Amino acid sequence: MDIESWPVDKPTPYARNARKLSSQAVDKVAASIHEFGFRQPIVVDEGGTVVAGHTRLLAAKKLGLAARGATRFRVWSEEVNCPTIEHVVG
């Protein structure tokens, strides 16, 4: 798995994200990032669309962070329209 440093405005949020992100959730993640650092990268597909990490991305923007790690997955399962678990974990 390769982690690249991306400007926080480079990833595109997934337009059909089912999760509704509250400002309270973003505040909590921002506080955690401020206290412990950015520990988990944002996962994007080949086109730069966020697959996982929408809240982390908003929290990074809220904190004014210039760049964050992004992991790009190239293997996509068309059957379920998401990365397959074996590619996410290993």
SEFIZA-3560 file (N, C-alpha, C; in Angstrom, 3 decimals):
REM SEFIZA-3560
<numar><xx>0.850</xx><yy>-1.171</yy><zz>0.000</zz><atom>N</atom></numar>
<numar><xx>0.000</xx><yy>0.000</yy><zz>0.000</zz><atom>CA</atom></numar>
<numar><xx>0.894</xx><yy>1.232</yy><zz>0.000</zz><atom>C</atom></numar>
<numar><xx>0.674</xx><yy>2.097</yy><zz>-0.955</zz><atom>N</atom></numar>
<numar><xx>1.451</xx><yy>3.330</yy><zz>-1.045</zz><atom>CA</atom></numar>
<numar><xx>0.645</xx><yy>4.491</yy><zz>-0.485</zz><atom>C</atom></numar>
<numar><xx>1.272</xx><yy>5.281</yy><zz>0.360</zz><atom>N</atom></numar>
<numar><xx>0.631</xx><yy>6.476</yy><zz>0.897</zz><atom>CA</atom></numar>
<numar><xx>1.324</xx><yy>7.676</yy><zz>0.284</zz><atom>C</atom></numar>
<numar><xx>0.535</xx><yy>8.524</yy><zz>-0.355</zz><atom>N</atom></numar>
<numar><xx>1.047</xx><yy>9.715</yy><zz>-1.011</zz><atom>CA</atom></numar>
<numar><xx>0.612</xx><yy>10.934</yy><zz>-0.217</zz><atom>C</atom></numar>
<numar><xx>1.370</xx><yy>11.999</yy><zz>-0.276</zz><atom>N</atom></numar>
<numar><xx>0.988</xx><yy>13.256</yy><zz>0.362</zz><atom>CA</atom></numar>
<numar><xx>0.203</xx><yy>14.081</yy><zz>-0.648</zz><atom>C</atom></numar>
<numar><xx>-1.031</xx><yy>14.399</yy><zz>-0.307</zz><atom>N</atom></numar>
<numar><xx>-1.914</xx><yy>15.168</yy><zz>-1.194</zz><atom>CA</atom></numar>
<numar><xx>-2.330</xx><yy>16.451</yy><zz>-0.513</zz><atom>C</atom></numar>
<numar><xx>-2.489</xx><yy>17.548</yy><zz>-1.262</zz><atom>N</atom></numar>
<numar><xx>-3.117</xx><yy>18.752</yy><zz>-0.704</zz><atom>CA</atom></numar>
<numar><xx>-4.548</xx><yy>18.397</yy><zz>-0.299</zz><atom>C</atom></numar>
<numar><xx>-5.050</xx><yy>18.991</yy><zz>0.766</zz><atom>N</atom></numar>
<numar><xx>-6.384</xx><yy>18.616</yy><zz>1.245</zz><atom>CA</atom></numar>
<numar><xx>-7.495</xx><yy>18.973</yy><zz>0.270</zz><atom>C</atom></numar>
<numar><xx>-7.229</xx><yy>19.835</yy><zz>-0.695</zz><atom>N</atom></numar>
<numar><xx>-8.277</xx><yy>20.150</yy><zz>-1.664</zz><atom>CA</atom></numar>
<numar><xx>-8.233</xx><yy>19.250</yy><zz>-2.902</zz><atom>C</atom></numar>
<numar><xx>-7.290</xx><yy>18.301</yy><zz>-2.961</zz><atom>N</atom></numar>
<numar><xx>-7.181</xx><yy>17.417</yy><zz>-4.122</zz><atom>CA</atom></numar>
<numar><xx>-8.219</xx><yy>16.292</yy><zz>-4.123</zz><atom>C</atom></numar>
<numar><xx>-8.464</xx><yy>15.578</yy><zz>-3.006</zz><atom>N</atom></numar>
<numar><xx>-9.473</xx><yy>14.514</yy><zz>-3.043</zz><atom>CA</atom></numar>
<numar><xx>-10.869</xx><yy>15.102</yy><zz>-3.273</zz><atom>C</atom></numar>
<numar><xx>-11.677</xx><yy>14.374</yy><zz>-4.041</zz><atom>N</atom></numar>
<numar><xx>-13.057</xx><yy>14.777</yy><zz>-4.300</zz><atom>CA</atom></numar>
<numar><xx>-13.979</xx><yy>13.941</yy><zz>-3.429</zz><atom>C</atom></numar>
<numar><xx>-14.796</xx><yy>14.566</yy><zz>-2.571</zz><atom>N</atom></numar>
<numar><xx>-15.741</xx><yy>13.778</yy><zz>-1.773</zz><atom>CA</atom></numar>
<numar><xx>-16.694</xx><yy>12.988</yy><zz>-2.677</zz><atom>C</atom></numar>
<numar><xx>-17.014</xx><yy>11.788</yy><zz>-2.280</zz><atom>N</atom></numar>
<numar><xx>-17.942</xx><yy>10.946</yy><zz>-3.027</zz><atom>CA</atom></numar>
<numar><xx>-19.339</xx><yy>11.549</yy><zz>-2.918</zz><atom>C</atom></numar>
<numar><xx>-19.912</xx><yy>11.925</yy><zz>-4.035</zz><atom>N</atom></numar>
<numar><xx>-21.192</xx><yy>12.643</yy><zz>-4.052</zz><atom>CA</atom></numar>
<numar><xx>-22.341</xx><yy>11.831</yy><zz>-3.467</zz><atom>C</atom></numar>
<numar><xx>-22.254</xx><yy>10.507</yy><zz>-3.554</zz><atom>N</atom></numar>
<numar><xx>-23.356</xx><yy>9.664</yy><zz>-3.057</zz><atom>CA</atom></numar>
<numar><xx>-23.027</xx><yy>9.036</yy><zz>-1.704</zz><atom>C</atom></numar>
<numar><xx>-22.161</xx><yy>9.672</yy><zz>-0.937</zz><atom>N</atom></numar>
<numar><xx>-21.813</xx><yy>9.178</yy><zz>0.392</zz><atom>CA</atom></numar>
<numar><xx>-23.081</xx><yy>9.089</yy><zz>1.232</zz><atom>C</atom></numar>
<numar><xx>-23.373</xx><yy>7.914</yy><zz>1.746</zz><atom>N</atom></numar>
<numar><xx>-24.596</xx><yy>7.697</yy><zz>2.518</zz><atom>CA</atom></numar>
<numar><xx>-24.527</xx><yy>8.336</yy><zz>3.906</zz><atom>C</atom></numar>
<numar><xx>-23.330</xx><yy>8.484</yy><zz>4.432</zz><atom>N</atom></numar>
<numar><xx>-23.183</xx><yy>9.044</yy><zz>5.779</zz><atom>CA</atom></numar>
<numar><xx>-23.376</xx><yy>10.554</yy><zz>5.745</zz><atom>C</atom></numar>
<numar><xx>-24.203</xx><yy>11.030</yy><zz>6.635</zz><atom>N</atom></numar>
<numar><xx>-24.406</xx><yy>12.470</yy><zz>6.792</zz><atom>CA</atom></numar>
<numar><xx>-23.475</xx><yy>12.940</yy><zz>7.896</zz><atom>C</atom></numar>
<numar><xx>-22.541</xx><yy>13.796</yy><zz>7.545</zz><atom>N</atom></numar>
<numar><xx>-21.519</xx><yy>14.229</yy><zz>8.485</zz><atom>CA</atom></numar>
<numar><xx>-21.986</xx><yy>15.458</yy><zz>9.253</zz><atom>C</atom></numar>
<numar><xx>-22.020</xx><yy>15.329</yy><zz>10.563</zz><atom>N</atom></numar>
<numar><xx>-22.406</xx><yy>16.463</yy><zz>11.400</zz><atom>CA</atom></numar>
<numar><xx>-21.179</xx><yy>17.293</yy><zz>11.753</zz><atom>C</atom></numar>
<numar><xx>-21.409</xx><yy>18.546</yy><zz>12.055</zz><atom>N</atom></numar>
<numar><xx>-20.296</xx><yy>19.399</yy><zz>12.461</zz><atom>CA</atom></numar>
<numar><xx>-19.704</xx><yy>18.900</yy><zz>13.779</zz><atom>C</atom></numar>
<numar><xx>-20.537</xx><yy>18.282</yy><zz>14.617</zz><atom>N</atom></numar>
<numar><xx>-20.048</xx><yy>17.732</yy><zz>15.887</zz><atom>CA</atom></numar>
<numar><xx>-19.060</xx><yy>16.591</yy><zz>15.630</zz><atom>C</atom></numar>
<numar><xx>-19.353</xx><yy>15.731</yy><zz>14.653</zz><atom>N</atom></numar>
<numar><xx>-18.439</xx><yy>14.627</yy><zz>14.313</zz><atom>CA</atom></numar>
<numar><xx>-17.114</xx><yy>15.172</yy><zz>13.779</zz><atom>C</atom></numar>
<numar><xx>-17.199</xx><yy>16.179</yy><zz>12.924</zz><atom>N</atom></numar>
<numar><xx>-15.982</xx><yy>16.788</yy><zz>12.367</zz><atom>CA</atom></numar>
<numar><xx>-15.169</xx><yy>17.422</yy><zz>13.487</zz><atom>C</atom></numar>
<numar><xx>-15.828</xx><yy>18.110</yy><zz>14.429</zz><atom>N</atom></numar>
<numar><xx>-15.134</xx><yy>18.722</yy><zz>15.566</zz><atom>CA</atom></numar>
<numar><xx>-14.405</xx><yy>17.682</yy><zz>16.407</zz><atom>C</atom></numar>
<numar><xx>-15.060</xx><yy>16.536</yy><zz>16.648</zz><atom>N</atom></numar>
<numar><xx>-14.436</xx><yy>15.480</yy><zz>17.458</zz><atom>CA</atom></numar>
<numar><xx>-13.212</xx><yy>14.895</yy><zz>16.761</zz><atom>C</atom></numar>
<numar><xx>-13.323</xx><yy>14.662</yy><zz>15.467</zz><atom>N</atom></numar>
<numar><xx>-12.179</xx><yy>14.115</yy><zz>14.725</zz><atom>CA</atom></numar>
<numar><xx>-11.063</xx><yy>15.155</yy><zz>14.648</zz><atom>C</atom></numar>
<numar><xx>-11.429</xx><yy>16.413</yy><zz>14.468</zz><atom>N</atom></numar>
<numar><xx>-10.418</xx><yy>17.484</yy><zz>14.437</zz><atom>CA</atom></numar>
<numar><xx>-9.676</xx><yy>17.558</yy><zz>15.772</zz><atom>C</atom></numar>
<numar><xx>-10.412</xx><yy>17.431</yy><zz>16.877</zz><atom>N</atom></numar>
<numar><xx>-9.772</xx><yy>17.452</yy><zz>18.198</zz><atom>CA</atom></numar>
<numar><xx>-8.822</xx><yy>16.266</yy><zz>18.361</zz><atom>C</atom></numar>
<numar><xx>-9.230</xx><yy>15.105</yy><zz>17.862</zz><atom>N</atom></numar>
<numar><xx>-8.383</xx><yy>13.917</yy><zz>17.943</zz><atom>CA</atom></numar>
<numar><xx>-7.119</xx><yy>14.090</yy><zz>17.099</zz><atom>C</atom></numar>
<numar><xx>-7.275</xx><yy>14.611</yy><zz>15.881</zz><atom>N</atom></numar>
<numar><xx>-6.112</xx><yy>14.847</yy><zz>15.027</zz><atom>CA</atom></numar>
<numar><xx>-5.179</xx><yy>15.867</yy><zz>15.669</zz><atom>C</atom></numar>
<numar><xx>-5.761</xx><yy>16.894</yy><zz>16.267</zz><atom>N</atom></numar>
<numar><xx>-4.944</xx><yy>17.919</yy><zz>16.929</zz><atom>CA</atom></numar>
<numar><xx>-4.142</xx><yy>17.322</yy><zz>18.088</zz><atom>C</atom></numar>
<numar><xx>-4.776</xx><yy>16.432</yy><zz>18.846</zz><atom>N</atom></numar>
<numar><xx>-4.115</xx><yy>15.842</yy><zz>20.021</zz><atom>CA</atom></numar>
<numar><xx>-3.139</xx><yy>14.723</yy><zz>19.661</zz><atom>C</atom></numar>
<numar><xx>-3.534</xx><yy>13.839</yy><zz>18.740</zz><atom>N</atom></numar>
<numar><xx>-2.746</xx><yy>12.634</yy><zz>18.474</zz><atom>CA</atom></numar>
<numar><xx>-2.065</xx><yy>12.617</yy><zz>17.109</zz><atom>C</atom></numar>
<numar><xx>-2.407</xx><yy>13.555</yy><zz>16.244</zz><atom>N</atom></numar>
<numar><xx>-1.856</xx><yy>13.554</yy><zz>14.895</zz><atom>CA</atom></numar>
<numar><xx>-2.747</xx><yy>12.799</yy><zz>13.933</zz><atom>C</atom></numar>
<numar><xx>-2.410</xx><yy>12.900</yy><zz>12.678</zz><atom>N</atom></numar>
<numar><xx>-3.183</xx><yy>12.261</yy><zz>11.605</zz><atom>CA</atom></numar>
<numar><xx>-2.648</xx><yy>10.855</yy><zz>11.442</zz><atom>C</atom></numar>
<numar><xx>-3.363</xx><yy>9.847</yy><zz>11.920</zz><atom>N</atom></numar>
<numar><xx>-2.859</xx><yy>8.473</yy><zz>11.971</zz><atom>CA</atom></numar>
<numar><xx>-3.348</xx><yy>7.583</yy><zz>10.842</zz><atom>C</atom></numar>
<numar><xx>-4.456</xx><yy>7.928</yy><zz>10.202</zz><atom>N</atom></numar>
<numar><xx>-5.037</xx><yy>7.067</yy><zz>9.190</zz><atom>CA</atom></numar>
<numar><xx>-5.223</xx><yy>7.862</yy><zz>7.896</zz><atom>C</atom></numar>
<numar><xx>-4.712</xx><yy>7.361</yy><zz>6.786</zz><atom>N</atom></numar>
<numar><xx>-4.831</xx><yy>8.120</yy><zz>5.543</zz><atom>CA</atom></numar>
<numar><xx>-6.257</xx><yy>8.126</yy><zz>5.009</zz><atom>C</atom></numar>
<numar><xx>-6.516</xx><yy>9.056</yy><zz>4.115</zz><atom>N</atom></numar>
<numar><xx>-7.777</xx><yy>9.105</yy><zz>3.401</zz><atom>CA</atom></numar>
<numar><xx>-7.642</xx><yy>8.143</yy><zz>2.229</zz><atom>C</atom></numar>
<numar><xx>-8.665</xx><yy>7.332</yy><zz>2.005</zz><atom>N</atom></numar>
<numar><xx>-8.626</xx><yy>6.343</yy><zz>0.930</zz><atom>CA</atom></numar>
<numar><xx>-9.371</xx><yy>6.919</yy><zz>-0.269</zz><atom>C</atom></numar>
<numar><xx>-8.688</xx><yy>6.931</yy><zz>-1.412</zz><atom>N</atom></numar>
<numar><xx>-9.293</xx><yy>7.445</yy><zz>-2.646</zz><atom>CA</atom></numar>
<numar><xx>-9.190</xx><yy>6.392</yy><zz>-3.750</zz><atom>C</atom></numar>
<numar><xx>-10.079</xx><yy>6.516</yy><zz>-4.739</zz><atom>N</atom></numar>
<numar><xx>-9.990</xx><yy>5.618</yy><zz>-5.884</zz><atom>CA</atom></numar>
<numar><xx>-9.025</xx><yy>6.200</yy><zz>-6.912</zz><atom>C</atom></numar>
<numar><xx>-8.915</xx><yy>5.555</yy><zz>-8.065</zz><atom>N</atom></numar>
<numar><xx>-7.963</xx><yy>6.007</yy><zz>-9.082</zz><atom>CA</atom></numar>
<numar><xx>-8.214</xx><yy>7.429</yy><zz>-9.549</zz><atom>C</atom></numar>
<numar><xx>-9.469</xx><yy>7.863</yy><zz>-9.506</zz><atom>N</atom></numar>
<numar><xx>-9.803</xx><yy>9.207</yy><zz>-9.954</zz><atom>CA</atom></numar>
<numar><xx>-9.675</xx><yy>10.264</yy><zz>-8.870</zz><atom>C</atom></numar>
<numar><xx>-9.296</xx><yy>9.866</yy><zz>-7.655</zz><atom>N</atom></numar>
<numar><xx>-9.135</xx><yy>10.811</yy><zz>-6.556</zz><atom>CA</atom></numar>
<numar><xx>-10.395</xx><yy>11.046</yy><zz>-5.751</zz><atom>C</atom></numar>
<numar><xx>-11.433</xx><yy>10.212</yy><zz>-5.965</zz><atom>N</atom></numar>
<numar><xx>-12.677</xx><yy>10.331</yy><zz>-5.202</zz><atom>CA</atom></numar>
<numar><xx>-12.522</xx><yy>9.609</yy><zz>-3.872</zz><atom>C</atom></numar>
<numar><xx>-12.959</xx><yy>10.245</yy><zz>-2.799</zz><atom>N</atom></numar>
<numar><xx>-12.832</xx><yy>9.672</yy><zz>-1.459</zz><atom>CA</atom></numar>
<numar><xx>-13.702</xx><yy>8.421</yy><zz>-1.342</zz><atom>C</atom></numar>
<numar><xx>-13.074</xx><yy>7.328</yy><zz>-0.922</zz><atom>N</atom></numar>
<numar><xx>-13.767</xx><yy>6.077</yy><zz>-0.659</zz><atom>CA</atom></numar>
<numar><xx>-14.002</xx><yy>5.951</yy><zz>0.847</zz><atom>C</atom></numar>
<numar><xx>-13.019</xx><yy>6.352</yy><zz>1.630</zz><atom>N</atom></numar>
<numar><xx>-13.125</xx><yy>6.320</yy><zz>3.094</zz><atom>CA</atom></numar>
<numar><xx>-12.315</xx><yy>7.484</yy><zz>3.653</zz><atom>C</atom></numar>
<numar><xx>-12.901</xx><yy>8.190</yy><zz>4.596</zz><atom>N</atom></numar>
<numar><xx>-12.177</xx><yy>9.279</yy><zz>5.232</zz><atom>CA</atom></numar>
<numar><xx>-12.788</xx><yy>10.652</yy><zz>5.025</zz><atom>C</atom></numar>
<numar><xx>-14.078</xx><yy>10.701</yy><zz>4.704</zz><atom>N</atom></numar>
<numar><xx>-14.734</xx><yy>11.992</yy><zz>4.497</zz><atom>CA</atom></numar>
<numar><xx>-14.630</xx><yy>12.890</yy><zz>5.735</zz><atom>C</atom></numar>
<numar><xx>-14.844</xx><yy>12.304</yy><zz>6.909</zz><atom>N</atom></numar>
<numar><xx>-14.781</xx><yy>13.096</yy><zz>8.144</zz><atom>CA</atom></numar>
<numar><xx>-13.358</xx><yy>13.567</yy><zz>8.408</zz><atom>C</atom></numar>
<numar><xx>-12.367</xx><yy>12.689</yy><zz>8.188</zz><atom>N</atom></numar>
<numar><xx>-10.960</xx><yy>13.078</yy><zz>8.365</zz><atom>CA</atom></numar>
<numar><xx>-10.586</xx><yy>14.207</yy><zz>7.423</zz><atom>C</atom></numar>
<numar><xx>-11.093</xx><yy>14.152</yy><zz>6.181</zz><atom>N</atom></numar>
<numar><xx>-10.794</xx><yy>15.196</yy><zz>5.217</zz><atom>CA</atom></numar>
<numar><xx>-11.363</xx><yy>16.543</yy><zz>5.666</zz><atom>C</atom></numar>
<numar><xx>-12.616</xx><yy>16.547</yy><zz>6.113</zz><atom>N</atom></numar>
<numar><xx>-13.219</xx><yy>17.794</yy><zz>6.602</zz><atom>CA</atom></numar>
<numar><xx>-12.505</xx><yy>18.314</yy><zz>7.846</zz><atom>C</atom></numar>
<numar><xx>-12.083</xx><yy>17.392</yy><zz>8.727</zz><atom>N</atom></numar>
<numar><xx>-11.363</xx><yy>17.801</yy><zz>9.934</zz><atom>CA</atom></numar>
<numar><xx>-10.008</xx><yy>18.408</yy><zz>9.575</zz><atom>C</atom></numar>
<numar><xx>-9.322</xx><yy>17.816</yy><zz>8.600</zz><atom>N</atom></numar>
<numar><xx>-8.023</xx><yy>18.358</yy><zz>8.158</zz><atom>CA</atom></numar>
<numar><xx>-8.197</xx><yy>19.762</yy><zz>7.591</zz><atom>C</atom></numar>
<numar><xx>-9.263</xx><yy>19.955</yy><zz>6.813</zz><atom>N</atom></numar>
<numar><xx>-9.534</xx><yy>21.285</yy><zz>6.266</zz><atom>CA</atom></numar>
<numar><xx>-9.850</xx><yy>22.270</yy><zz>7.387</zz><atom>C</atom></numar>
<numar><xx>-10.642</xx><yy>21.820</yy><zz>8.375</zz><atom>N</atom></numar>
<numar><xx>-10.994</xx><yy>22.676</yy><zz>9.502</zz><atom>CA</atom></numar>
<numar><xx>-9.758</xx><yy>23.123</yy><zz>10.271</zz><atom>C</atom></numar>
<numar><xx>-8.789</xx><yy>22.216</yy><zz>10.408</zz><atom>N</atom></numar>
<numar><xx>-7.559</xx><yy>22.532</yy><zz>11.135</zz><atom>CA</atom></numar>
<numar><xx>-6.564</xx><yy>23.329</yy><zz>10.289</zz><atom>C</atom></numar>
<numar><xx>-6.876</xx><yy>23.504</yy><zz>9.017</zz><atom>N</atom></numar>
<numar><xx>-5.996</xx><yy>24.266</yy><zz>8.141</zz><atom>CA</atom></numar>
<numar><xx>-4.741</xx><yy>23.503</yy><zz>7.735</zz><atom>C</atom></numar>
<numar><xx>-4.815</xx><yy>22.178</yy><zz>7.746</zz><atom>N</atom></numar>
<numar><xx>-3.663</xx><yy>21.369</yy><zz>7.354</zz><atom>CA</atom></numar>
<numar><xx>-3.480</xx><yy>21.458</yy><zz>5.843</zz><atom>C</atom></numar>
<numar><xx>-2.261</xx><yy>21.622</yy><zz>5.403</zz><atom>N</atom></numar>
<numar><xx>-1.990</xx><yy>21.826</yy><zz>3.978</zz><atom>CA</atom></numar>
<numar><xx>-2.042</xx><yy>20.527</yy><zz>3.181</zz><atom>C</atom></numar>
<numar><xx>-1.537</xx><yy>19.447</yy><zz>3.747</zz><atom>N</atom></numar>
<numar><xx>-1.480</xx><yy>18.183</yy><zz>3.014</zz><atom>CA</atom></numar>
<numar><xx>-1.706</xx><yy>17.032</yy><zz>3.975</zz><atom>C</atom></numar>
<numar><xx>-2.279</xx><yy>15.954</yy><zz>3.461</zz><atom>N</atom></numar>
<numar><xx>-2.523</xx><yy>14.750</yy><zz>4.243</zz><atom>CA</atom></numar>
<numar><xx>-2.209</xx><yy>13.544</yy><zz>3.407</zz><atom>C</atom></numar>
<numar><xx>-2.017</xx><yy>12.425</yy><zz>4.089</zz><atom>N</atom></numar>
<numar><xx>-1.751</xx><yy>11.184</yy><zz>3.381</zz><atom>CA</atom></numar>
<numar><xx>-3.008</xx><yy>10.669</yy><zz>2.706</zz><atom>C</atom></numar>
<numar><xx>-2.833</xx><yy>10.125</yy><zz>1.529</zz><atom>N</atom></numar>
<numar><xx>-3.929</xx><yy>9.506</yy><zz>0.800</zz><atom>CA</atom></numar>
<numar><xx>-3.451</xx><yy>8.170</yy><zz>0.257</zz><atom>C</atom></numar>
<numar><xx>-4.270</xx><yy>7.157</yy><zz>0.411</zz><atom>N</atom></numar>
<numar><xx>-3.986</xx><yy>5.855</yy><zz>-0.148</zz><atom>CA</atom></numar>
<numar><xx>-4.894</xx><yy>5.663</yy><zz>-1.344</zz><atom>C</atom></numar>
<numar><xx>-4.314</xx><yy>5.313</yy><zz>-2.477</zz><atom>N</atom></numar>
<numar><xx>-5.097</xx><yy>5.143</yy><zz>-3.700</zz><atom>CA</atom></numar>
<numar><xx>-5.253</xx><yy>3.655</yy><zz>-3.982</zz><atom>C</atom></numar>
<numar><xx>-6.500</xx><yy>3.204</yy><zz>-4.136</zz><atom>N</atom></numar>
<numar><xx>-6.773</xx><yy>1.816</yy><zz>-4.475</zz><atom>CA</atom></numar>
<numar><xx>-7.082</xx><yy>1.705</yy><zz>-5.952</zz><atom>C</atom></numar>
<numar><xx>-6.414</xx><yy>0.779</yy><zz>-6.611</zz><atom>N</atom></numar>
<numar><xx>-6.617</xx><yy>0.611</yy><zz>-8.043</zz><atom>CA</atom></numar>
<numar><xx>-7.527</xx><yy>-0.569</yy><zz>-8.367</zz><atom>C</atom></numar>
<numar><xx>-7.746</xx><yy>-1.449</yy><zz>-7.404</zz><atom>N</atom></numar>
<numar><xx>-8.597</xx><yy>-2.614</yy><zz>-7.648</zz><atom>CA</atom></numar>
<numar><xx>-9.983</xx><yy>-2.309</yy><zz>-7.101</zz><atom>C</atom></numar>
<numar><xx>-10.970</xx><yy>-2.402</yy><zz>-7.965</zz><atom>N</atom></numar>
<numar><xx>-12.337</xx><yy>-2.021</yy><zz>-7.612</zz><atom>CA</atom></numar>
<numar><xx>-13.267</xx><yy>-3.144</yy><zz>-7.992</zz><atom>C</atom></numar>
<numar><xx>-14.187</xx><yy>-3.495</yy><zz>-7.130</zz><atom>N</atom></numar>
<numar><xx>-15.158</xx><yy>-4.527</yy><zz>-7.432</zz><atom>CA</atom></numar>
<numar><xx>-16.412</xx><yy>-3.884</yy><zz>-8.009</zz><atom>C</atom></numar>
<numar><xx>-16.682</xx><yy>-4.131</yy><zz>-9.268</zz><atom>N</atom></numar>
<numar><xx>-17.872</xx><yy>-3.563</yy><zz>-9.907</zz><atom>CA</atom></numar>
<numar><xx>-19.144</xx><yy>-4.189</yy><zz>-9.340</zz><atom>C</atom></numar>
<numar><xx>-19.043</xx><yy>-5.432</yy><zz>-8.824</zz><atom>N</atom></numar>
<numar><xx>-20.222</xx><yy>-6.120</yy><zz>-8.296</zz><atom>CA</atom></numar>
<numar><xx>-20.811</xx><yy>-5.392</yy><zz>-7.096</zz><atom>C</atom></numar>
<numar><xx>-19.962</xx><yy>-4.920</yy><zz>-6.225</zz><atom>N</atom></numar>
<numar><xx>-20.449</xx><yy>-4.228</yy><zz>-5.023</zz><atom>CA</atom></numar>
<numar><xx>-20.072</xx><yy>-2.761</yy><zz>-5.025</zz><atom>C</atom></numar>
<numar><xx>-19.397</xx><yy>-2.310</yy><zz>-6.087</zz><atom>N</atom></numar>
<numar><xx>-18.991</xx><yy>-0.921</yy><zz>-6.256</zz><atom>CA</atom></numar>
<numar><xx>-18.170</xx><yy>-0.400</yy><zz>-5.076</zz><atom>C</atom></numar>
<numar><xx>-17.211</xx><yy>-1.200</yy><zz>-4.648</zz><atom>N</atom></numar>
<numar><xx>-16.311</xx><yy>-0.777</yy><zz>-3.576</zz><atom>CA</atom></numar>
<numar><xx>-15.048</xx><yy>-1.622</yy><zz>-3.633</zz><atom>C</atom></numar>
<numar><xx>-13.991</xx><yy>-1.190</yy><zz>-2.938</zz><atom>N</atom></numar>
<numar><xx>-12.787</xx><yy>-2.029</yy><zz>-2.926</zz><atom>CA</atom></numar>
<numar><xx>-13.073</xx><yy>-3.338</yy><zz>-2.208</zz><atom>C</atom></numar>
<numar><xx>-12.497</xx><yy>-4.414</yy><zz>-2.696</zz><atom>N</atom></numar>
<numar><xx>-12.697</xx><yy>-5.681</yy><zz>-2.027</zz><atom>CA</atom></numar>
<numar><xx>-11.858</xx><yy>-5.735</yy><zz>-0.768</zz><atom>C</atom></numar>
<numar><xx>-12.339</xx><yy>-6.434</yy><zz>0.239</zz><atom>N</atom></numar>
<numar><xx>-11.737</xx><yy>-6.400</yy><zz>1.575</zz><atom>CA</atom></numar>
<numar><xx>-10.281</xx><yy>-6.843</yy><zz>1.550</zz><atom>C</atom></numar>
<numar><xx>-9.932</xx><yy>-7.829</yy><zz>0.713</zz><atom>N</atom></numar>
<numar><xx>-8.534</xx><yy>-8.261</yy><zz>0.714</zz><atom>CA</atom></numar>
<numar><xx>-7.609</xx><yy>-7.182</yy><zz>0.220</zz><atom>C</atom></numar>
<numar><xx>-8.097</xx><yy>-6.253</yy><zz>-0.581</zz><atom>N</atom></numar>
<numar><xx>-7.258</xx><yy>-5.169</yy><zz>-1.054</zz><atom>CA</atom></numar>
<numar><xx>-7.207</xx><yy>-4.021</yy><zz>-0.046</zz><atom>C</atom></numar>
<numar><xx>-8.209</xx><yy>-3.911</yy><zz>0.790</zz><atom>N</atom></numar>
<numar><xx>-8.210</xx><yy>-2.876</yy><zz>1.815</zz><atom>CA</atom></numar>
<numar><xx>-7.254</xx><yy>-3.249</yy><zz>2.936</zz><atom>C</atom></numar>
<numar><xx>-7.274</xx><yy>-4.529</yy><zz>3.332</zz><atom>N</atom></numar>
<numar><xx>-6.464</xx><yy>-4.944</yy><zz>4.467</zz><atom>CA</atom></numar>
<numar><xx>-5.059</xx><yy>-5.355</yy><zz>4.082</zz><atom>C</atom></numar>
<numar><xx>-4.853</xx><yy>-5.893</yy><zz>2.946</zz><atom>N</atom></numar>
<numar><xx>-3.520</xx><yy>-6.349</yy><zz>2.697</zz><atom>CA</atom></numar>
<numar><xx>-3.182</xx><yy>-6.440</yy><zz>1.264</zz><atom>C</atom></numar>
//
